[in-house]
Amino acid sequence: MSRFATIFALVLAMFVLFDPTLRSALGALVGYGLEPLIGFGGKYPVFTLFLAGIVMTGLTVVVRHFFTDYVEQAESQKIMSAFNQELRKARLENNTFKTKKLMEQQPQIMQRSLKNSTAQLKLLPVTMIVVVPIFAWIAVFMTHVSSPIIAVPWSYSVDLNATTVFFPNWVLLYSLASIPFGQVLARSLRYYDFRKRLNELAAGKV
């Protein structure tokens, strides 16, 4: 069911993002909620893009945070790194016995790593519920902006609706806001989670 839900979410997202009719319908529907909050009547498109990026990224990061065991993920990555290091060392030393033993253990190591990757994929349908509607609304919103021309350090006149490198300029500006914010928020939540677990260990609760 989780695999079917993931595939269905991806297919649905592709339909919505690339079908103008579906994108416009969904964007208009979501606009009833977002337009009064961060639309500003289309007067400040850059500010709207930054806020939309923060809202969307914040929601998706928070959802992943509550369904991700960062400690287990870190342990799995450490075990995988140590295993690969030992395997490379055994091969360089031409230690066939050790190499054989490590290769016998490889399926269990890979299974643990795959388990973490699968857990992340299971969250994809949930995050798509957040990402696709907001992205659809931004696409609709930008078509109604009366003055989509902004100044940047390398140009005094950039059309946000013009296409650069396969994407409209507003997508690049949107990414400029959402990606760094997402990284900072994710690292902050991960740091908080690790500190909480360490405090529990120190208190003898775990």
C-alpha positions as a printed Julia matrix, in Angstrom:
206×3 Matrix{Float64}:
  0.0     0.0     0.0
  2.81    2.42    0.85
  4.5     1.75   -2.5
  1.21    2.26   -4.33
  0.58    5.49   -2.39
  4.05    6.77   -3.29
  3.63    6.02   -6.99
  0.12    7.47   -6.99
  1.36   10.66   -5.29
  4.14   11.09   -7.85
  1.82   10.51  -10.8
 -0.79   12.88   -9.37
  1.87   15.52   -8.72
  3.11   15.25  -12.31
 -0.43   15.63  -13.65
 -1.13   18.68  -11.51
  2.18   20.42  -12.16
  2.22   19.86  -15.92
 -1.49   20.09  -16.72
 -2.43   23.8   -16.85
 -6.13   23.11  -16.23
 -5.58   21.0   -13.11
 -2.85   23.34  -11.85
 -5.06   26.4   -12.27
 -8.04   24.74  -10.59
 -6.01   23.55   -7.6
 -4.11   26.85   -7.37
 -7.34   28.85   -7.38
 -8.79   26.63   -4.66
 -5.73   26.95   -2.42
 -5.67   30.67   -3.15
 -8.81   31.19   -1.07
 -6.68   30.46    1.98
 -3.22   31.73    1.0
 -4.13   34.83   -1.0
 -5.42   36.84    1.98
 -2.49   35.7     4.15
  0.59   36.15    1.96
 -0.73   37.4    -1.4
 -0.65   41.14   -0.54
 -2.78   41.79   -3.6
  0.14   40.94   -5.89
  2.02   44.08   -4.84
  5.04   42.32   -3.31
  5.68   39.15   -5.35
  9.21   38.65   -3.99
  7.97   38.79   -0.41
  5.12   36.43   -1.29
  7.53   33.93   -2.88
  9.79   33.98    0.17
  6.89   33.47    2.56
  5.41   30.68    0.43
  8.79   28.96    0.33
  9.15   29.22    4.09
  5.62   27.9     4.7
  5.96   24.96    2.32
  9.48   24.01    3.41
  8.63   24.43    7.08
  5.61   22.14    6.86
  7.45   19.4     4.95
 10.49   19.5     7.26
  8.3    19.34   10.37
  6.35   16.38    8.96
  9.58   14.49    8.19
 10.94   15.36   11.63
  8.1    13.71   13.53
  8.34   10.53   11.47
 12.14   10.17   11.37
 14.34    8.54   14.0
 17.52   10.59   13.6
 19.46    8.52   16.11
 18.72    5.27   14.3
 19.49    6.95   10.98
 22.87    8.16   12.27
 23.69    4.72   13.69
 22.83    3.1    10.37
 25.05    5.54    8.45
 27.92    4.99   10.88
 27.62    1.19   10.61
 27.46    1.39    6.82
 30.53    3.64    6.68
 32.52    1.36    9.0
 31.49   -1.72    7.02
 32.57   -0.19    3.7
 35.86    0.88    5.23
 36.57   -2.63    6.51
 35.59   -4.16    3.17
 37.92   -1.85    1.25
 40.72   -2.62    3.7
 40.21   -6.37    3.35
 40.27   -6.14   -0.44
 43.41   -3.99   -0.45
 45.13   -6.48    1.86
 43.88   -9.32   -0.34
 42.41  -10.96    2.76
 39.99  -13.37    1.07
 38.73  -14.87    4.33
 37.77  -11.5     5.81
 36.32  -10.34    2.5
 34.15  -13.44    2.33
 32.89  -12.96    5.89
 32.08   -9.31    5.24
 30.27  -10.14    1.99
 28.14  -12.63    3.92
 27.14   -9.83    6.3
 26.49   -7.32    3.52
 22.78   -8.22    2.94
 21.95   -7.48    6.61
 23.84   -4.18    6.47
 22.15   -3.18    3.22
 18.75   -4.16    4.58
 19.17   -1.79    7.52
 20.17    1.04    5.21
 17.27    0.25    2.87
 14.87    0.37    5.8
 15.75    4.01    6.47
 15.44    4.9     2.78
 12.05    3.2     2.59
 10.84    5.13    5.63
 11.69    8.38    3.86
  9.84    7.27    0.72
  6.74    6.5     2.77
  6.61   10.17    3.75
  6.6    11.31    0.12
  2.79   11.16   -0.33
  2.31   13.22    2.84
  4.8    15.89    1.79
  3.26   16.01   -1.7
 -0.03   16.99   -0.1
  1.76   20.12    1.14
  4.09   20.82   -1.78
  1.82   20.42   -4.81
 -1.07   22.69   -3.73
  1.22   25.53   -2.62
  3.31   25.25   -5.77
  0.14   25.25   -7.9
 -1.08   28.38   -6.13
  2.22   30.2    -6.72
  2.04   29.35  -10.44
 -1.47   30.81  -10.62
 -0.55   33.79   -8.42
  2.42   34.78  -10.59
  0.27   34.93  -13.74
 -1.84   37.66  -12.09
  1.02   39.79  -10.77
  0.75   43.18  -12.46
  4.44   44.04  -12.2
  6.67   40.92  -12.18
  9.84   42.93  -12.96
 12.47   43.08  -10.22
 16.07   44.27   -9.88
 18.88   41.93   -8.9
 22.63   42.55   -8.4
 23.45   41.5   -11.97
 20.47   43.13  -13.72
 18.07   46.02  -13.16
 15.24   44.34  -15.02
 14.39   40.66  -14.48
 10.98   39.28  -15.41
  9.94   36.71  -12.81
  7.7    34.99  -15.34
 10.43   34.69  -17.98
 12.09   31.3   -18.4
 15.74   30.7   -17.51
 17.34   27.25  -17.66
 14.02   25.43  -18.24
 12.29   27.1   -15.26
 10.6    30.47  -14.74
 12.69   32.94  -12.78
 10.2    32.87   -9.91
 11.03   29.18   -9.37
 14.71   30.06   -8.95
 13.87   32.86   -6.53
 11.5    30.57   -4.66
 14.25   27.94   -4.36
 16.66   30.58   -3.13
 14.38   31.14   -0.15
 13.11   27.64    0.55
 16.28   25.51    0.24
 18.51   27.38    2.77
 15.61   27.76    5.2
 14.82   24.04    4.92
 18.42   23.09    5.61
 18.66   25.34    8.67
 15.32   24.16   10.06
 16.09   20.47    9.48
 19.51   20.76   11.14
 18.01   22.66   14.08
 15.34   20.03   14.65
 17.91   17.24   14.3
 20.17   18.99   16.82
 17.25   19.36   19.23
 16.37   15.68   18.82
 19.94   14.54   19.52
 20.25   16.84   22.54
 16.97   15.52   23.9
 18.12   11.91   23.48
 21.48   12.67   25.12
 19.75   14.32   28.06
 17.53   11.26   28.44
 20.58    8.98   28.4
 22.32   11.15   30.97
 19.25   11.04   33.21
 19.07    7.25   32.88
 15.68    7.25   31.17
 16.84    5.22   28.13
